[in-house]
């Protein structure tokens, strides 16, 4: 699936099941919530925070994947409702990063 097809699928889903997009403020707050849920799992799996007794650590990989999907879905909703084309944005972003960083990281002693 291309990014353009993904944006259309999300838009169709919103029209069918979501009635309409939440406003941009609400979706921005939902994005922060989803990123927080993702970060909580990362802190437990890769960081120093331990799992609570009530948390199922055996399914953490599935949960991380679910949260990545939730973040991408809400981010796509925001792009759709504000009229941004994700394909164009990501192509420009990769070009910017390549131009800016093509030798920068190779010269970083911290990464050697």
MOPAC internal coordinates of N, CA, C and O (Angstrom, degrees):
PM7 1SCF
backbone

  N    0.0000 0     0.00 0     0.00 0    0    0    0
  C    1.4529 1     0.00 0     0.00 0    1    0    0
  C    1.5268 1   108.64 1     0.00 0    2    1    0
  O    1.2310 1   120.52 1   -46.35 1    3    2    1
  N    1.3105 1   116.61 1   133.65 1    3    2    1
  C    1.4651 1   120.73 1   176.55 1    5    3    2
  C    1.5326 1   109.45 1   -81.71 1    6    5    3
  O    1.2310 1   121.02 1   -13.53 1    7    6    5
  N    1.3064 1   115.66 1   166.47 1    7    6    5
  C    1.4657 1   119.50 1   176.40 1    9    7    6
  C    1.5243 1   111.29 1   -63.72 1   10    9    7
  O    1.2310 1   120.48 1   142.86 1   11   10    9
  N    1.3143 1   116.69 1   -37.14 1   11   10    9
  C    1.4621 1   120.31 1   177.95 1   13   11   10
  C    1.5270 1   110.30 1   -63.02 1   14   13   11
  O    1.2310 1   120.62 1   136.49 1   15   14   13
  N    1.3190 1   116.42 1   -43.51 1   15   14   13
  C    1.4714 1   120.17 1   177.00 1   17   15   14
  C    1.5232 1   110.93 1   -64.12 1   18   17   15
  O    1.2310 1   120.43 1   140.91 1   19   18   17
  N    1.3369 1   116.79 1   -39.09 1   19   18   17
  C    1.4627 1   121.32 1   177.91 1   21   19   18
  C    1.5284 1   110.48 1   -61.96 1   22   21   19
  O    1.2310 1   120.34 1   134.16 1   23   22   21
  N    1.3275 1   116.95 1   -45.84 1   23   22   21
  C    1.4606 1   119.47 1   179.67 1   25   23   22
  C    1.5219 1   110.81 1   -60.86 1   26   25   23
  O    1.2310 1   120.46 1   140.60 1   27   26   25
  N    1.3186 1   116.73 1   -39.40 1   27   26   25
  C    1.4746 1   120.70 1   178.28 1   29   27   26
  C    1.5251 1   110.32 1   -66.73 1   30   29   27
  O    1.2310 1   120.17 1   138.44 1   31   30   29
  N    1.3313 1   117.28 1   -41.56 1   31   30   29
  C    1.4615 1   120.25 1   179.59 1   33   31   30
  C    1.5309 1   111.43 1   -62.62 1   34   33   31
  O    1.2310 1   120.52 1   137.86 1   35   34   33
  N    1.3201 1   116.61 1   -42.14 1   35   34   33
  C    1.4660 1   120.28 1   177.46 1   37   35   34
  C    1.5276 1   109.74 1   -63.96 1   38   37   35
  O    1.2310 1   120.36 1   135.93 1   39   38   37
  N    1.3220 1   116.92 1   -44.07 1   39   38   37
  C    1.4631 1   120.57 1   179.27 1   41   39   38
  C    1.5356 1   110.80 1   -60.95 1   42   41   39
  O    1.2310 1   120.44 1   136.44 1   43   42   41
  N    1.3295 1   116.77 1   -43.56 1   43   42   41
  C    1.4706 1   120.78 1   177.16 1   45   43   42
  C    1.5255 1   111.08 1   -62.69 1   46   45   43
  O    1.2310 1   120.36 1   139.33 1   47   46   45
  N    1.3323 1   116.92 1   -40.67 1   47   46   45
  C    1.4648 1   120.69 1   179.76 1   49   47   46
  C    1.5248 1   110.09 1   -63.05 1   50   49   47
  O    1.2310 1   120.70 1   134.84 1   51   50   49
  N    1.3266 1   116.26 1   -45.16 1   51   50   49
  C    1.4656 1   120.50 1   179.23 1   53   51   50
  C    1.5242 1   109.42 1   -59.55 1   54   53   51
  O    1.2310 1   120.00 1   134.70 1   55   54   53
  N    1.3261 1   117.60 1   -45.30 1   55   54   53
  C    1.4699 1   120.85 1  -179.43 1   57   55   54
  C    1.5215 1   112.19 1   -63.73 1   58   57   55
  O    1.2310 1   120.28 1   145.80 1   59   58   57
  N    1.3230 1   117.07 1   -34.20 1   59   58   57
  C    1.4583 1   121.67 1  -176.09 1   61   59   58
  C    1.5251 1   112.66 1   -85.28 1   62   61   59
  O    1.2310 1   120.68 1   132.80 1   63   62   61
  N    1.3285 1   116.31 1   -47.20 1   63   62   61
  C    1.4683 1   120.20 1  -172.16 1   65   63   62
  C    1.5243 1   113.96 1  -110.43 1   66   65   63
  O    1.2310 1   120.44 1   152.68 1   67   66   65
  N    1.2949 1   116.77 1   -27.32 1   67   66   65
  C    1.4566 1   119.76 1  -174.43 1   69   67   66
  C    1.5198 1   113.83 1   -95.51 1   70   69   67
  O    1.2310 1   119.86 1   174.76 1   71   70   69
  N    1.3138 1   117.88 1    -5.24 1   71   70   69
  C    1.4632 1   125.69 1  -177.73 1   73   71   70
  C    1.5341 1   110.86 1    70.93 1   74   73   71
  O    1.2310 1   120.16 1   122.40 1   75   74   73
  N    1.3314 1   117.30 1   -57.60 1   75   74   73
  C    1.4635 1   122.54 1   176.73 1   77   75   74
  C    1.5234 1   107.89 1  -158.34 1   78   77   75
  O    1.2310 1   121.16 1   -12.85 1   79   78   77
  N    1.3169 1   115.39 1   167.15 1   79   78   77
  C    1.4656 1   119.53 1   175.19 1   81   79   78
  C    1.5260 1   109.41 1   -69.29 1   82   81   79
  O    1.2310 1   120.75 1   -36.14 1   83   82   81
  N    1.3326 1   116.16 1   143.86 1   83   82   81
  C    1.4642 1   119.10 1   165.99 1   85   83   82
  C    1.5258 1   106.58 1   -65.46 1   86   85   83
  O    1.2310 1   119.88 1   -20.83 1   87   86   85
  N    1.3233 1   117.83 1   159.17 1   87   86   85
  C    1.4590 1   118.60 1   178.81 1   89   87   86
  C    1.5361 1   110.04 1   -66.17 1   90   89   87
  O    1.2310 1   121.13 1   -14.26 1   91   90   89
  N    1.3149 1   115.44 1   165.74 1   91   90   89
  C    1.4590 1   121.04 1  -175.01 1   93   91   90
  C    1.5278 1   112.68 1   -60.07 1   94   93   91
  O    1.2310 1   120.34 1   142.46 1   95   94   93
  N    1.3358 1   116.95 1   -37.54 1   95   94   93
  C    1.4698 1   119.21 1   177.76 1   97   95   94
  C    1.5169 1   110.73 1   -62.37 1   98   97   95
  O    1.2310 1   120.71 1   132.06 1   99   98   97
  N    1.3222 1   116.25 1   -47.94 1   99   98   97
  C    1.4649 1   120.48 1  -179.33 1  101   99   98
  C    1.5201 1   110.31 1   -61.35 1  102  101   99
  O    1.2310 1   120.34 1   133.09 1  103  102  101
  N    1.3301 1   116.95 1   -46.91 1  103  102  101
  C    1.4637 1   119.10 1  -179.77 1  105  103  102
  C    1.5257 1   112.09 1   -64.81 1  106  105  103
  O    1.2310 1   119.87 1   146.21 1  107  106  105
  N    1.3189 1   117.86 1   -33.79 1  107  106  105
  C    1.4688 1   120.24 1   176.64 1  109  107  106
  C    1.5249 1   110.48 1   -65.25 1  110  109  107
  O    1.2310 1   120.56 1   139.15 1  111  110  109
  N    1.3177 1   116.53 1   -40.85 1  111  110  109
  C    1.4595 1   119.84 1   177.00 1  113  111  110
  C    1.5233 1   111.34 1   -67.41 1  114  113  111
  O    1.2310 1   120.33 1   142.03 1  115  114  113
  N    1.3355 1   116.98 1   -37.97 1  115  114  113
  C    1.4652 1   120.18 1   176.28 1  117  115  114
  C    1.5294 1   110.89 1   -64.64 1  118  117  115
  O    1.2310 1   120.44 1   143.36 1  119  118  117
  N    1.3355 1   116.77 1   -36.64 1  119  118  117
  C    1.4608 1   120.45 1   176.89 1  121  119  118
  C    1.5328 1   109.93 1   -62.25 1  122  121  119
  O    1.2310 1   120.62 1   135.15 1  123  122  121
  N    1.3201 1   116.43 1   -44.85 1  123  122  121
  C    1.4671 1   120.06 1   178.12 1  125  123  122
  C    1.5265 1   110.78 1   -61.38 1  126  125  123
  O    1.2310 1   120.20 1   140.65 1  127  126  125
  N    1.3214 1   117.21 1   -39.35 1  127  126  125
  C    1.4630 1   121.42 1   177.95 1  129  127  126
  C    1.5262 1   110.77 1   -62.28 1  130  129  127
  O    1.2310 1   120.35 1   133.67 1  131  130  129
  N    1.3283 1   116.94 1   -46.33 1  131  130  129
  C    1.4642 1   120.92 1  -178.99 1  133  131  130
  C    1.5293 1   111.29 1   -65.83 1  134  133  131
  O    1.2310 1   120.18 1   139.66 1  135  134  133
  N    1.3289 1   117.26 1   -40.34 1  135  134  133
  C    1.4631 1   120.59 1   176.93 1  137  135  134
  C    1.5317 1   109.58 1   -62.92 1  138  137  135
  O    1.2310 1   120.40 1   140.64 1  139  138  137
  N    1.3272 1   116.84 1   -39.36 1  139  138  137
  C    1.4626 1   120.73 1   177.48 1  141  139  138
  C    1.5210 1   112.19 1   -62.18 1  142  141  139
  O    1.2310 1   120.41 1   138.93 1  143  142  141
  N    1.3291 1   116.82 1   -41.07 1  143  142  141
  C    1.4635 1   120.28 1   178.39 1  145  143  142
  C    1.5289 1   110.72 1   -65.08 1  146  145  143
  O    1.2310 1   120.48 1   139.90 1  147  146  145
  N    1.3276 1   116.68 1   -40.10 1  147  146  145
  C    1.4568 1   121.67 1   175.72 1  149  147  146
  C    1.5330 1   110.32 1   -61.13 1  150  149  147
  O    1.2310 1   120.75 1   131.70 1  151  150  149
  N    1.3286 1   116.17 1   -48.30 1  151  150  149
  C    1.4699 1   121.18 1  -178.08 1  153  151  150
  C    1.5209 1   112.19 1   -63.52 1  154  153  151
  O    1.2310 1   120.33 1   144.62 1  155  154  153
  N    1.3171 1   116.98 1   -35.38 1  155  154  153
  C    1.4691 1   120.25 1   177.80 1  157  155  154
  C    1.5233 1   110.07 1   -60.18 1  158  157  155
  O    1.2310 1   120.41 1   135.81 1  159  158  157
  N    1.3118 1   116.82 1   -44.19 1  159  158  157
  C    1.4614 1   120.70 1   179.31 1  161  159  158
  C    1.5323 1   111.89 1   -66.36 1  162  161  159
  O    1.2310 1   120.58 1   140.38 1  163  162  161
  N    1.3278 1   116.49 1   -39.62 1  163  162  161
  C    1.4620 1   120.42 1   178.15 1  165  163  162
  C    1.5267 1   110.20 1   -64.31 1  166  165  163
  O    1.2310 1   120.38 1   138.81 1  167  166  165
  N    1.3360 1   116.88 1   -41.19 1  167  166  165
  C    1.4677 1   120.71 1   178.66 1  169  167  166
  C    1.5250 1   111.54 1   -61.28 1  170  169  167
  O    1.2310 1   120.78 1   145.77 1  171  170  169
  N    1.3294 1   116.11 1   -34.23 1  171  170  169
  C    1.4605 1   119.65 1  -179.50 1  173  171  170
  C    1.5304 1   111.97 1   -80.33 1  174  173  171
  O    1.2310 1   120.14 1   139.57 1  175  174  173
  N    1.3232 1   117.35 1   -40.43 1  175  174  173
  C    1.4690 1   119.55 1  -176.93 1  177  175  174
  C    1.5306 1   111.98 1   -79.73 1  178  177  175
  O    1.2310 1   120.00 1   134.51 1  179  178  177
  N    1.3341 1   117.61 1   -45.49 1  179  178  177
  C    1.4555 1   120.93 1  -173.80 1  181  179  178
  C    1.5249 1   113.89 1  -108.40 1  182  181  179
  O    1.2310 1   120.41 1   161.19 1  183  182  181
  N    1.3122 1   116.82 1   -18.81 1  183  182  181
  C    1.4555 1   121.01 1  -177.25 1  185  183  182
  C    1.5175 1   111.75 1   -95.67 1  186  185  183
  O    1.2310 1   121.53 1    17.39 1  187  186  185
  N    1.2918 1   114.67 1  -162.61 1  187  186  185
  C    1.4569 1   121.16 1  -175.46 1  189  187  186
  C    1.5121 1   113.93 1   -92.01 1  190  189  187
  O    1.2310 1   120.24 1   172.26 1  191  190  189
  N    1.3179 1   117.15 1    -7.74 1  191  190  189
  C    1.4559 1   119.43 1  -178.96 1  193  191  190
  C    1.5242 1   110.07 1   -78.17 1  194  193  191
  O    1.2310 1   120.70 1   -40.28 1  195  194  193
  N    1.3313 1   116.27 1   139.72 1  195  194  193
  C    1.4684 1   120.59 1   179.74 1  197  195  194
  C    1.5188 1   110.28 1   -93.65 1  198  197  195
  O    1.2310 1   121.71 1   -19.44 1  199  198  197
  N    1.3212 1   114.34 1   160.56 1  199  198  197
  C    1.4634 1   120.11 1   175.89 1  201  199  198
  C    1.5218 1   109.07 1   -73.47 1  202  201  199
  O    1.2310 1   121.19 1   -33.05 1  203  202  201
  N    1.3304 1   115.33 1   146.95 1  203  202  201
  C    1.4561 1   120.10 1   173.32 1  205  203  202
  C    1.5188 1   108.30 1   -74.76 1  206  205  203
  O    1.2310 1   120.47 1   -22.92 1  207  206  205
  N    1.3236 1   116.71 1   157.08 1  207  206  205
  C    1.4687 1   120.70 1   179.95 1  209  207  206
  C    1.5244 1   112.50 1   -57.64 1  210  209  207
  O    1.2310 1   120.51 1   150.71 1  211  210  209
  N    1.3336 1   116.63 1   -29.29 1  211  210  209
  C    1.4627 1   120.70 1  -176.46 1  213  211  210
  C    1.5234 1   113.14 1   -86.52 1  214  213  211
  O    1.2310 1   119.94 1   173.23 1  215  214  213
  N    1.3408 1   117.73 1    -6.77 1  215  214  213
  C    1.4660 1   121.08 1  -177.35 1  217  215  214
  C    1.5262 1   110.83 1   -90.95 1  218  217  215
  O    1.2310 1   121.43 1   -39.91 1  219  218  217
  N    1.3235 1   114.88 1   140.09 1  219  218  217
  C    1.4581 1   121.36 1   178.36 1  221  219  218
  C    1.5230 1   109.21 1   -88.81 1  222  221  219
  O    1.2310 1   120.45 1   -80.77 1  223  222  221
  N    1.3206 1   116.74 1    99.23 1  223  222  221
  C    1.4681 1   119.35 1  -177.97 1  225  223  222
  C    1.5220 1   112.67 1   -76.00 1  226  225  223
  O    1.2310 1   119.96 1   167.07 1  227  226  225
  N    1.3310 1   117.68 1   -12.93 1  227  226  225
  C    1.4620 1   120.45 1   179.61 1  229  227  226
  C    1.5233 1   112.64 1   -71.48 1  230  229  227
  O    1.2310 1   120.06 1   155.29 1  231  230  229
  N    1.3175 1   117.49 1   -24.71 1  231  230  229
  C    1.4699 1   120.01 1  -178.27 1  233  231  230
  C    1.5280 1   112.22 1  -105.38 1  234  233  231
  O    1.2310 1   120.11 1  -159.96 1  235  234  233
  N    1.3302 1   117.40 1    20.04 1  235  234  233
  C    1.4619 1   120.68 1  -174.98 1  237  235  234
  C    1.5329 1   111.88 1   -63.61 1  238  237  235
  O    1.2310 1   119.69 1   143.43 1  239  238  237
  N    1.3241 1   118.20 1   -36.57 1  239  238  237
  C    1.4731 1   119.43 1   179.92 1  241  239  238
  C    1.5229 1   111.16 1   -63.86 1  242  241  239
  O    1.2310 1   120.44 1   138.74 1  243  242  241
  N    1.3197 1   116.76 1   -41.26 1  243  242  241
  C    1.4707 1   120.88 1   177.21 1  245  243  242
  C    1.5239 1   110.25 1   -64.61 1  246  245  243
  O    1.2310 1   120.80 1   138.36 1  247  246  245
  N    1.3304 1   116.08 1   -41.64 1  247  246  245
  C    1.4622 1   119.88 1  -179.49 1  249  247  246
  C    1.5285 1   111.36 1   -65.53 1  250  249  247
  O    1.2310 1   120.23 1   141.02 1  251  250  249
  N    1.3345 1   117.16 1   -38.98 1  251  250  249
  C    1.4680 1   120.09 1   177.73 1  253  251  250
  C    1.5228 1   109.32 1   -61.81 1  254  253  251
  O    1.2310 1   120.20 1   134.97 1  255  254  253
  N    1.3258 1   117.22 1   -45.03 1  255  254  253
  C    1.4609 1   120.78 1   176.79 1  257  255  254
  C    1.5076 1   112.33 1   -59.58 1  258  257  255
  O    1.2310 1   120.53 1   138.21 1  259  258  257
  N    1.3412 1   116.60 1   -41.79 1  259  258  257
  C    1.4647 1   120.66 1   178.03 1  261  259  258
  C    1.5221 1   111.09 1   -61.34 1  262  261  259
  O    1.2310 1   120.53 1   138.35 1  263  262  261
  N    1.3191 1   116.59 1   -41.65 1  263  262  261
  C    1.4662 1   120.03 1  -178.94 1  265  263  262
  C    1.5276 1   111.41 1   -68.99 1  266  265  263
  O    1.2310 1   120.00 1   142.35 1  267  266  265
  N    1.3271 1   117.61 1   -37.65 1  267  266  265
  C    1.4641 1   119.84 1   174.95 1  269  267  266
  C    1.5296 1   109.24 1   -59.74 1  270  269  267
  O    1.2310 1   120.56 1   137.49 1  271  270  269
  N    1.3331 1   116.54 1   -42.51 1  271  270  269
  C    1.4632 1   120.53 1   177.15 1  273  271  270
  C    1.5182 1   112.32 1   -62.20 1  274  273  271
  O    1.2310 1   120.57 1   138.25 1  275  274  273
  N    1.3251 1   116.51 1   -41.75 1  275  274  273
  C    1.4680 1   120.20 1   179.07 1  277  275  274
  C    1.5303 1   111.38 1   -64.14 1  278  277  275
  O    1.2310 1   120.63 1   137.53 1  279  278  277
  N    1.3393 1   116.41 1   -42.47 1  279  278  277
  C    1.4695 1   120.46 1   178.53 1  281  279  278
  C    1.5224 1   109.68 1   -61.29 1  282  281  279
  O    1.2310 1   120.40 1   133.55 1  283  282  281
  N    1.3224 1   116.84 1   -46.45 1  283  282  281
  C    1.4633 1   120.80 1  -177.70 1  285  283  282
  C    1.5241 1   111.45 1   -66.24 1  286  285  283
  O    1.2310 1   120.16 1   143.24 1  287  286  285
  N    1.3383 1   117.30 1   -36.76 1  287  286  285
  C    1.4601 1   120.94 1   178.61 1  289  287  286
  C    1.5281 1   110.77 1   -63.23 1  290  289  287
  O    1.2310 1   120.16 1   130.20 1  291  290  289
  N    1.3253 1   117.30 1   -49.80 1  291  290  289
  C    1.4710 1   120.44 1  -178.27 1  293  291  290
  C    1.5305 1   110.50 1   -66.64 1  294  293  291
  O    1.2310 1   120.22 1   140.85 1  295  294  293
  N    1.3381 1   117.18 1   -39.15 1  295  294  293
  C    1.4506 1   120.11 1   176.97 1  297  295  294
  C    1.5268 1   110.82 1   -62.03 1  298  297  295
  O    1.2310 1   120.56 1   142.18 1  299  298  297
  N    1.3289 1   116.54 1   -37.82 1  299  298  297
  C    1.4598 1   120.75 1   177.01 1  301  299  298
  C    1.5217 1   110.91 1   -66.92 1  302  301  299
  O    1.2310 1   120.41 1   140.14 1  303  302  301
  N    1.3192 1   116.83 1   -39.86 1  303  302  301
  C    1.4719 1   119.96 1   175.80 1  305  303  302
  C    1.5222 1   110.51 1   -57.10 1  306  305  303
  O    1.2310 1   120.38 1   133.93 1  307  306  305
  N    1.3224 1   116.89 1   -46.07 1  307  306  305
  C    1.4625 1   120.42 1   179.21 1  309  307  306
  C    1.5247 1   111.25 1   -62.48 1  310  309  307
  O    1.2310 1   120.39 1   135.70 1  311  310  309
  N    1.3201 1   116.85 1   -44.30 1  311  310  309
  C    1.4697 1   119.88 1   178.70 1  313  311  310
  C    1.5269 1   110.18 1   -60.52 1  314  313  311
  O    1.2310 1   120.32 1   135.40 1  315  314  313
  N    1.3215 1   117.00 1   -44.60 1  315  314  313
  C    1.4645 1   121.00 1  -179.18 1  317  315  314
  C    1.5242 1   111.68 1   -61.45 1  318  317  315
  O    1.2310 1   120.84 1   129.72 1  319  318  317
  N    1.3094 1   116.00 1   -50.28 1  319  318  317
  C    1.4571 1   118.48 1  -173.01 1  321  319  318
  C    1.5221 1   112.53 1   -71.89 1  322  321  319
  O    1.2310 1   120.36 1   159.61 1  323  322  321
  N    1.3342 1   116.92 1   -20.39 1  323  322  321
  C    1.4625 1   119.81 1   178.40 1  325  323  322
  C    1.5249 1   111.88 1  -100.10 1  326  325  323
  O    1.2310 1   120.39 1  -179.18 1  327  326  325
  N    1.3429 1   116.86 1     0.82 1  327  326  325
  C    1.4521 1   120.83 1   174.26 1  329  327  326
  C    1.5200 1   115.50 1    80.78 1  330  329  327
  O    1.2310 1   119.80 1  -152.10 1  331  330  329
  N    1.3298 1   117.99 1    27.90 1  331  330  329
  C    1.4522 1   121.58 1   178.84 1  333  331  330
  C    1.5241 1   110.55 1   -98.24 1  334  333  331
  O    1.2310 1   120.93 1   -39.95 1  335  334  333
  N    1.3311 1   115.82 1   140.05 1  335  334  333
  C    1.4494 1   122.86 1   177.47 1  337  335  334
  C    1.5261 1   107.88 1   -96.74 1  338  337  335
  O    1.2310 1   120.43 1   -67.66 1  339  338  337
  N    1.3408 1   116.79 1   112.34 1  339  338  337
  C    1.4675 1   120.47 1  -176.22 1  341  339  338
  C    1.5253 1   112.45 1   -61.59 1  342  341  339
  O    1.2310 1   120.01 1   142.57 1  343  342  341
  N    1.3102 1   117.58 1   -37.43 1  343  342  341
  C    1.4571 1   120.57 1   179.85 1  345  343  342
  C    1.5280 1   110.43 1   -59.90 1  346  345  343
  O    1.2310 1   120.43 1   131.65 1  347  346  345
  N    1.3126 1   116.78 1   -48.35 1  347  346  345
  C    1.4576 1   121.76 1   179.42 1  349  347  346
  C    1.5265 1   111.36 1   -63.52 1  350  349  347
  O    1.2310 1   120.77 1   136.21 1  351  350  349
  N    1.3270 1   116.13 1   -43.79 1  351  350  349
  C    1.4692 1   121.07 1  -179.78 1  353  351  350
  C    1.5255 1   110.79 1   -60.16 1  354  353  351
  O    1.2310 1   120.45 1   133.28 1  355  354  353
  N    1.3329 1   116.75 1   -46.72 1  355  354  353
  C    1.4601 1   120.14 1  -176.00 1  357  355  354
  C    1.5257 1   111.91 1   -70.90 1  358  357  355
  O    1.2310 1   119.93 1   144.74 1  359  358  357
  N    1.3214 1   117.75 1   -35.26 1  359  358  357
  C    1.4690 1   120.05 1   175.58 1  361  359  358
  C    1.5254 1   110.47 1   -62.99 1  362  361  359
  O    1.2310 1   120.45 1   134.49 1  363  362  361
  N    1.3238 1   116.74 1   -45.51 1  363  362  361
  C    1.4656 1   120.60 1   178.96 1  365  363  362
  C    1.5227 1   110.91 1   -64.98 1  366  365  363
  O    1.2310 1   120.31 1   140.89 1  367  366  365
  N    1.3272 1   117.00 1   -39.11 1  367  366  365
  C    1.4596 1   121.36 1  -178.87 1  369  367  366
  C    1.5279 1   111.17 1   -65.75 1  370  369  367
  O    1.2310 1   120.48 1   137.99 1  371  370  369
  N    1.3303 1   116.69 1   -42.01 1  371  370  369
  C    1.4688 1   120.08 1   178.94 1  373  371  370
  C    1.5227 1   110.81 1   -65.17 1  374  373  371
  O    1.2310 1   120.84 1   139.83 1  375  374  373
  N    1.3236 1   115.99 1   -40.17 1  375  374  373
  C    1.4636 1   120.24 1   177.59 1  377  375  374
  C    1.5265 1   110.46 1   -62.37 1  378  377  375
  O    1.2310 1   120.09 1   135.72 1  379  378  377
  N    1.3230 1   117.44 1   -44.28 1  379  378  377
  C    1.4626 1   122.45 1   179.10 1  381  379  378
  C    1.5285 1   110.62 1   -60.58 1  382  381  379
  O    1.2310 1   120.58 1   132.90 1  383  382  381
  N    1.3420 1   116.49 1   -47.10 1  383  382  381
  C    1.4609 1   120.69 1  -178.95 1  385  383  382
  C    1.5245 1   111.48 1   -64.57 1  386  385  383
  O    1.2310 1   120.53 1   139.65 1  387  386  385
  N    1.3230 1   116.60 1   -40.35 1  387  386  385
  C    1.4594 1   120.33 1  -179.72 1  389  387  386
  C    1.5214 1   110.62 1   -64.33 1  390  389  387
  O    1.2310 1   120.60 1   134.23 1  391  390  389
  N    1.3238 1   116.46 1   -45.77 1  391  390  389
  C    1.4650 1   121.01 1   179.61 1  393  391  390
  C    1.5285 1   110.68 1   -62.43 1  394  393  391
  O    1.2310 1   120.27 1   136.10 1  395  394  393
  N    1.3044 1   117.08 1   -43.90 1  395  394  393
  C    1.4597 1   122.56 1  -175.68 1  397  395  394
  C    1.5282 1   112.43 1   -74.76 1  398  397  395
  O    1.2310 1   120.33 1   142.95 1  399  398  397
  N    1.3445 1   116.98 1   -37.05 1  399  398  397
  C    1.4623 1   120.31 1  -167.10 1  401  399  398
  C    1.5287 1   115.37 1  -116.61 1  402  401  399
  O    1.2310 1   119.72 1  -168.68 1  403  402  401
  N    1.3465 1   118.14 1    11.32 1  403  402  401
  C    1.4689 1   118.64 1  -172.07 1  405  403  402
  C    1.5211 1   113.51 1   -60.28 1  406  405  403
  O    1.2310 1   119.22 1   152.89 1  407  406  405
  N    1.3233 1   119.09 1   -27.11 1  407  406  405
  C    1.4663 1   120.52 1   175.54 1  409  407  406
  C    1.5285 1   112.24 1  -120.16 1  410  409  407
  O    1.2310 1   120.51 1   165.98 1  411  410  409
  N    1.2994 1   116.64 1   -14.02 1  411  410  409
  C    1.4734 1   121.05 1  -174.73 1  413  411  410
  C    1.5228 1   113.11 1   -54.51 1  414  413  411
  O    1.2310 1   120.10 1   130.28 1  415  414  413
  N    1.3114 1   117.42 1   -49.72 1  415  414  413
  C    1.4652 1   120.35 1  -174.83 1  417  415  414
  C    1.5255 1   111.84 1   -73.13 1  418  417  415
  O    1.2310 1   119.94 1   151.33 1  419  418  417
  N    1.3388 1   117.72 1   -28.67 1  419  418  417
  C    1.4659 1   120.52 1   177.01 1  421  419  418
  C    1.5253 1   111.25 1   -68.18 1  422  421  419
  O    1.2310 1   120.71 1   154.57 1  423  422  421
  N    1.3236 1   116.25 1   -25.43 1  423  422  421
  C    1.4611 1   120.67 1   179.42 1  425  423  422
  C    1.5405 1   112.50 1   -90.57 1  426  425  423
  O    1.2310 1   120.44 1   177.24 1  427  426  425
  N    1.3045 1   116.76 1    -2.76 1  427  426  425
  C    1.4675 1   121.43 1  -177.56 1  429  427  426
  C    1.5321 1   109.85 1   -80.95 1  430  429  427
  O    1.2310 1   120.63 1   -71.17 1  431  430  429
  N    1.3215 1   116.40 1   108.83 1  431  430  429
  C    1.4633 1   121.37 1  -179.57 1  433  431  430
  C    1.5249 1   112.59 1   -61.93 1  434  433  431
  O    1.2310 1   120.34 1   153.94 1  435  434  433
  N    1.3129 1   116.95 1   -26.06 1  435  434  433
  C    1.4634 1   121.18 1  -179.86 1  437  435  434
  C    1.5193 1   111.87 1   -66.91 1  438  437  435
  O    1.2310 1   120.10 1   158.32 1  439  438  437
  N    1.3340 1   117.41 1   -21.68 1  439  438  437
  C    1.4568 1   121.40 1  -177.82 1  441  439  438
  C    1.5296 1   113.13 1   -95.42 1  442  441  439
  O    1.2310 1   120.32 1   174.24 1  443  442  441
  N    1.3392 1   116.99 1    -5.76 1  443  442  441
  C    1.4709 1   119.42 1  -178.38 1  445  443  442
  C    1.5097 1   111.51 1   -79.30 1  446  445  443
  O    1.2310 1   120.10 1   180.00 1  447  446  445

